[in-house]
Amino acid sequence: MTQTSFELKARDGRARLGVISTPRGEIRTPAFMPVGTAATVKGMLPESVRATGADILLGNTYHLMLRPGAERIARLGGLHRFMNWERPILTDSGGFQVMSLSGLRKLTEEGVKFSSHIDGSKHMLSPERSMEIQKLLGSDIVMAFDECPALPADRKRIAESMRLSMRWAQRSRDAFGDRPGHMLFGIMQGGLERDLREESAEALRGIGFDGYAIGGLAVGEGQEAMFDCLDYAPELLPEDRPRYLMGVGKPDDIVGAVKRGVDMMDCVLPSRSGRTGQAFTRHGVVNIKNARHADDPRPLDEACSCPACSGYSRAYLHHVYRSGEMISGMLLTWHNLHYFQQIMQGMRTAIAEGRFEAWEADFHAQRAEGDIAPL
């Protein structure tokens, strides 16, 4: 069986170009991972997601353990076969969803007892159970089980939470065991407190992981505070392992994160925005629901080769959105995912050619122009 590995191929400033090799295929980094919460990227066929340029998808442990159940997915041949995606899958640990979605919950050293947001049934999620579920799902990249405190929180709460997450990281490592062909990522916590981030990174390095995530950001602290943290956080993690910023983000968040040394990101934004009539383009965000598009025969973006732009007008996209037609969310999601992958490819090429700074300046200049003028 092919082993997993990470190879750094080039650097430009702190931006990194690399490749994660897995038995199910290579992941080019910087990588953006579309989110397939319940074993589907909403509104997309797996082959369409692949056509946008995605090398890897993200699945949600919490959602899949509740419905249809990890044991059932295992009986049906694992998550890849279940959802018809044969390339790599990363699963989150379930910790964030337990904190944000579940009903009554009780946090202890052992783990989290909670009530399902679907039917109120009682469950226990611990580092050991999270590792077991992710093994049943068969994901290629497994995330350690952590606790992400809701911000704003005081320093004492953030410190206690981070130290609990580090104890859980060790238990996750122990429970994961030796699984050739699969990777386990640890998650750095510590809020916006530099010394707590340093303490967390040191604990994770001591345990030893195949990759490292930066958790607890993009939870409402604002871009400036997030970038301040990313000015030092990635550098605290091992140079020779992938660095994953969880839950990010908007196009300019992604570019700013890669500039600061991040290799992987995920976010529901391109698909969720697509379903609500928002399209991301080189010139900023377009709200297709606005009346100005009703008679506009032009595409969303004349330079985009996605199906929404190559086959349909703004007037049509406006019409199907206003009519509540399913194709609206499908086309806009495809466009958004395509655009996000174009950003990643643009950055990979720029890093390889040593012109990331010029590429970034052009990216911001185009977005500052704003959308094309109404007819």
C-alpha positions in Angstrom: 0.0 0.0 0.0 1.2 3.5 -0.8 2.3 5.3 2.3 1.2 8.9 3.0 3.7 11.7 2.6 4.1 15.5 2.3 6.6 17.1 0.0 7.3 20.8 -0.1 8.2 21.7 -3.7 8.6 25.5 -3.5 8.4 28.5 -1.3 7.8 32.2 -2.1 8.0 34.3 1.0 6.0 32.2 3.5 3.7 30.8 0.9 4.3 27.1 0.3 3.7 24.8 -2.7 3.5 21.1 -1.9 1.8 17.8 -2.4 0.3 15.4 0.0 0.5 11.8 -1.4 -2.1 9.3 -0.2 -3.2 5.8 -1.5 -6.3 7.5 -3.0 -4.4 10.2 -4.9 -2.4 13.3 -4.6 -3.6 16.5 -2.9 -1.9 19.6 -4.4 -1.3 22.3 -1.8 -2.3 25.0 -1.2 -5.6 23.1 -1.3 -9.2 24.2 -0.8 -11.5 21.4 0.4 -15.2 21.6 -0.5 -17.4 20.5 2.4 -19.5 17.4 2.0 -21.2 17.6 5.4 -23.7 14.6 5.0 -21.7 12.7 2.4 -22.6 15.1 -0.3 -21.5 18.6 -1.5 -24.9 20.1 -1.7 -26.2 20.6 -5.3 -23.2 18.8 -6.9 -22.4 15.4 -8.3 -19.0 14.1 -7.1 -17.7 14.1 -10.7 -18.7 17.8 -11.0 -16.8 18.6 -7.8 -13.8 16.9 -9.2 -14.2 18.8 -12.5 -13.8 22.1 -10.6 -10.3 21.0 -9.6 -10.9 19.6 -6.1 -8.5 16.9 -5.0 -10.1 16.2 -1.6 -13.4 16.6 0.2 -14.3 17.1 3.8 -16.9 15.0 5.6 -18.5 15.6 9.1 -18.1 13.0 11.8 -20.9 14.5 13.9 -23.5 14.5 11.1 -22.6 11.1 9.7 -22.5 9.4 13.2 -26.1 10.6 13.8 -27.4 9.9 10.3 -27.0 7.4 8.6 -24.6 6.1 11.3 -20.9 5.2 11.0 -21.4 1.5 11.5 -24.0 1.5 8.6 -21.6 3.3 6.3 -18.8 0.8 7.2 -21.2 -2.1 6.3 -21.9 -0.4 3.0 -18.2 -0.3 2.1 -17.0 2.9 3.7 -17.6 6.6 3.0 -15.8 6.7 -0.4 -17.9 4.0 -1.9 -21.1 5.3 -0.1 -20.8 8.7 -1.7 -19.1 7.7 -4.9 -15.9 9.8 -4.3 -12.8 7.7 -4.7 -10.3 10.4 -4.0 -9.1 11.5 -0.5 -11.5 12.5 2.2 -10.7 14.4 5.4 -13.2 14.0 8.3 -13.4 16.5 11.1 -13.5 15.1 14.7 -17.1 16.2 15.6 -15.9 18.4 18.4 -16.9 21.7 16.8 -20.4 20.5 15.8 -21.1 19.1 19.3 -20.4 22.5 20.7 -22.4 24.5 18.1 -25.3 22.2 17.1 -26.2 19.7 19.7 -28.8 20.2 22.4 -28.0 19.7 26.0 -24.4 18.7 26.4 -22.1 17.9 29.3 -18.4 18.4 28.9 -16.1 16.2 31.1 -12.5 15.0 31.0 -13.9 11.8 29.4 -15.6 13.6 26.5 -18.9 15.2 25.6 -22.3 13.8 26.3 -24.9 15.4 24.1 -28.4 15.2 22.6 -28.8 14.9 18.8 -30.1 18.0 17.1 -32.1 15.6 14.9 -34.1 13.5 17.3 -32.8 14.3 20.8 -31.2 10.9 21.2 -28.3 10.7 23.7 -24.7 10.2 22.6 -21.2 10.3 23.9 -18.3 11.5 21.9 -14.8 11.0 23.3 -11.3 11.0 21.6 -11.5 7.2 21.4 -15.1 7.2 19.9 -14.2 9.9 17.4 -11.2 7.8 16.2 -13.4 4.7 16.0 -16.1 6.6 13.9 -13.5 8.1 11.6 -12.0 4.6 11.1 -15.4 3.2 10.3 -15.9 5.9 7.7 -12.5 5.1 6.2 -11.3 8.7 5.8 -7.8 9.3 4.6 -7.1 12.3 6.9 -8.5 12.0 10.4 -8.7 14.9 12.8 -7.9 14.6 16.5 -10.8 15.2 18.9 -10.7 18.7 20.4 -12.9 21.2 22.1 -13.4 24.6 20.5 -14.7 27.2 23.0 -17.2 29.7 21.7 -15.7 33.1 21.5 -15.6 35.6 23.1 -14.3 33.7 26.1 -12.0 34.8 28.8 -8.3 33.8 28.9 -8.8 31.3 31.8 -11.6 29.5 29.8 -9.5 29.5 26.6 -6.4 28.1 28.5 -8.4 25.3 30.2 -10.1 24.4 26.9 -6.7 24.3 25.1 -5.1 22.1 27.8 -8.1 19.7 27.7 -7.8 19.5 23.9 -4.1 18.7 24.3 -4.9 15.8 26.6 -7.5 14.7 24.2 -4.9 15.0 21.4 -2.7 12.4 23.2 -5.7 10.1 23.6 -6.6 10.5 19.9 -3.0 9.6 18.9 -3.1 6.6 21.2 -6.5 5.4 19.9 -5.6 6.0 16.2 -2.8 3.5 16.5 -0.8 2.5 13.5 -2.8 2.9 10.3 -0.6 2.8 7.2 -2.1 4.9 4.4 -4.1 7.1 6.7 -3.0 10.4 8.4 -3.9 11.9 11.8 -3.8 15.7 12.2 -3.5 17.4 15.6 -5.3 20.7 16.2 -3.7 23.8 17.8 -5.9 25.8 20.0 -5.4 28.9 22.2 -7.7 31.6 20.9 -5.8 34.8 20.1 -3.3 34.4 23.0 0.2 33.9 21.5 1.6 32.2 24.6 -1.3 29.7 24.7 -0.8 29.0 21.0 2.9 28.4 21.7 2.1 26.0 24.5 -0.5 24.1 22.3 2.0 23.8 19.4 4.7 22.5 21.8 2.3 19.9 23.2 1.3 18.7 19.7 4.9 18.5 18.4 5.7 16.4 21.5 2.9 14.0 20.6 3.8 13.9 16.9 1.2 14.0 14.1 1.2 13.6 10.3 -0.2 17.1 9.9 -1.3 20.0 12.1 -4.4 22.2 12.0 -4.9 25.7 13.4 -8.3 25.6 15.1 -10.4 28.2 16.9 -10.1 30.9 14.2 -12.8 32.1 11.8 -15.2 32.0 14.7 -16.2 35.6 14.7 -12.9 37.3 15.7 -12.6 39.3 12.4 -10.1 39.1 9.6 -7.5 41.5 11.2 -7.4 39.4 14.4 -7.2 36.2 12.5 -4.3 37.5 10.3 -2.5 38.7 13.5 -2.6 35.2 14.8 -1.6 33.7 11.5 1.4 36.0 11.4 3.0 33.6 13.9 0.9 30.5 14.4 1.8 28.5 11.2 5.5 29.0 12.0 5.0 27.3 15.4 4.2 24.0 13.6 6.7 21.6 12.0 8.0 22.8 8.6 7.8 19.4 7.0 4.1 18.7 7.7 0.9 20.1 6.1 -0.7 23.0 8.0 -4.5 23.2 7.8 -6.6 26.3 8.7 -10.0 25.1 9.7 -13.2 26.7 8.4 -11.7 29.4 6.2 -13.1 31.2 4.3 -13.8 34.1 2.0 -11.5 34.5 -1.0 -9.3 37.2 0.6 -9.1 35.1 3.8 -7.8 32.2 1.8 -5.2 34.3 0.0 -4.1 35.9 3.2 -3.8 32.5 4.9 -1.6 31.0 2.1 0.6 34.1 2.2 1.2 33.4 5.9 2.2 29.7 5.4 -1.1 27.7 5.4 -1.4 24.7 3.1 -5.1 23.6 3.4 -8.5 25.2 4.1 -12.1 24.2 4.0 -15.3 26.2 4.1 -19.1 25.8 3.4 -19.1 29.3 2.0 -19.0 28.6 -1.8 -21.8 26.1 -1.6 -23.9 27.8 1.0 -23.6 31.2 -0.8 -24.5 29.6 -4.1 -27.7 28.3 -2.6 -28.6 31.8 -1.4 -28.0 33.6 -4.7 -24.4 34.8 -4.0 -21.7 34.3 -6.6 -18.0 35.0 -5.9 -16.2 36.4 -9.0 -12.8 38.0 -9.8 -14.6 41.3 -9.3 -16.1 40.6 -5.9 -19.5 39.2 -4.9 -22.6 39.3 -7.2 -26.1 39.0 -5.7 -28.0 37.4 -8.5 -31.3 38.1 -6.7 -30.9 41.9 -7.4 -33.3 43.3 -10.0 -30.4 44.8 -12.0 -29.7 41.4 -13.5 -33.2 40.6 -14.8 -32.5 41.8 -18.4 -28.7 41.2 -18.4 -27.7 38.8 -21.2 -24.0 38.8 -20.0 -22.5 35.9 -18.0 -21.5 36.2 -14.3 -17.9 36.5 -15.3 -16.9 36.5 -19.0 -13.4 35.0 -18.2 -14.9 32.0 -16.2 -15.2 28.6 -18.0 -17.7 27.0 -15.5 -21.1 25.8 -16.8 -22.9 28.7 -15.2 -20.8 31.3 -17.0 -20.3 29.4 -20.3 -23.9 28.5 -20.8 -26.2 30.9 -19.0 -26.9 34.6 -18.7 -27.3 36.7 -15.5 -30.9 37.2 -16.6 -31.5 33.4 -16.6 -29.7 32.9 -13.2 -31.8 35.7 -11.8 -34.9 34.1 -13.1 -34.3 30.6 -11.7 -33.2 32.0 -8.4 -36.4 34.1 -8.1 -38.5 31.1 -9.2 -37.0 28.9 -6.5 -35.7 26.5 -9.2 -33.2 23.8 -8.0 -30.9 24.6 -10.9 -30.1 28.0 -9.4 -28.3 26.6 -6.4 -26.6 23.9 -8.6 -25.2 26.4 -11.1 -24.1 29.0 -8.6 -22.5 26.4 -6.4 -20.6 25.0 -9.4 -19.5 28.5 -10.3 -18.3 29.3 -6.7 -16.4 26.0 -6.3 -14.8 26.5 -9.7 -13.8 30.1 -8.8 -12.3 28.9 -5.4 -10.3 26.2 -7.2 -9.1 28.8 -9.8 -7.7 30.9 -6.9 -5.9 27.8 -5.5 -4.4 27.0 -9.0 -3.4 30.6 -9.5 -1.6 30.6 -6.2 0.1 27.3 -6.8 1.4 28.5 -10.2 2.5 31.8 -8.8 4.4 30.2 -5.9 6.1 27.8 -8.3 7.2 30.7 -10.5 8.3 33.0 -7.6 5.7 35.7 -8.3 3.2 35.3 -5.5 3.4 38.9 -4.4 2.5 40.1 -8.0 -0.3 37.6 -8.2 -1.7 38.7 -4.9 -1.6 42.4 -5.9 -3.4 41.6 -9.1 -6.0 39.5 -7.2 -6.8 42.4 -4.8 -6.8 45.0 -7.7 -9.3 43.0 -9.7 -11.6 42.6 -6.7 -11.4 46.3 -5.9 -12.8 47.1 -9.4 -16.1 45.8 -8.3 -18.8 44.1 -10.5 -19.3 45.2 -14.1 -21.6 48.2 -14.5 -25.3 47.5 -15.0 -26.6 47.8 -18.6 
